[in-house]
């Protein structure tokens, strides 16, 4: 899969950060419920390695939303109970046709699709 120049955030991903991102992109293609029908799959990008991880449940099944539970232990910097924090180089986004899109890029992609319809 290929990444499309995402802009890394400077906050470690956590459940709280994912909730803030969902609120920020509410009503746009930057959240799973608004882009799933177009084939986007929630994913994470390690901006240091370029490796993309599809969002999964802890047991490895594909998840319909961004979940931290299925990320490899190597990306977890701290864990307390059900609260996980992921290293700062990892960002949330989506995969479509083997390419990674940041939330902002997915929102813009769907905005452009809507304009051309």
Buried (B, 14 or more C-beta within 10 A) or exposed (E): BEBBEBEBBEEBBBBEBBEEBBEEBEEBBBBBEBBBEEEBBBBBBBBEEEBBBBBBEEEEEEBEEBBBEBBEEEBBBEEEEEEBBBBBBBBBBBBBEEBBBBBBBBBBBBEEEEEEE
